[in-house]
Amino acid sequence: AVFMTMLMIGGGLDLSVGAALALTGMVIAVTMNTIGIWPAVALALVIGTLVGVANALLVTQAGINAVIATLGTLYVARGLALVISEGLTKPVFDERFAWLGSGTVLGIPMPVVVALLLFAIGFVVMNHTTYGRALFMVGGNAEASYLAALPVKRYRFVAYTLSGFSAALAGVILTARLYAAAPQAATGLEFSVIAAVVLGGTSLAGGKGTLLGTALGVLILGTLNNGMTLLSLSSDYQQ
């Protein structure tokens, strides 16, 4: 949601994050016994980032509508995850790797630490760098930004790439938590992410939004999901 906020502020949209996450986990599962767990994690992060690069090329260079382009990469990434796994869930057993999903730092769970670090990085980028401030201009009026000599395509390219990287990072964390990778993992996650970002006040039209708002949106959805689970509410009613 951190980098999706930045992307949507810049006038973009990425529907492929859930599929990129699943593909990332599957890459770890099928390569860890051959090249080792940490090289497999590095490879998975690269693959996820390349999904973001593919989105960036399709949108900024080929001029394809963002919804159509990222919907296409969603199906490609999900299809690749199904192909390399043969449709099966793959176990991922490594105690060192599992620490990323279930370990703690000063009593704080690692996934929370990673989330806080990403929000801190995103906050600094959006509020204290030229790139972050320019994203608001690009999302607000891309044509005026271009005429003002801003590299609109390059800025959006970076935002799509970061979105792919963050999906890959989420895939690593989820795989570590579950001790397994599934090709069907995170189905529909992109809609939860976008919902959290929009709940936080980011405009679908671009040019407006805050990471603090996104953090609140994430907490709202997380609290609802967790609360319904604790109440043992049927998954049908949860949906």
Salt bridges, closest charged atoms under 4 A:
ASP94 OD2 - ARG96 NH2 3.15
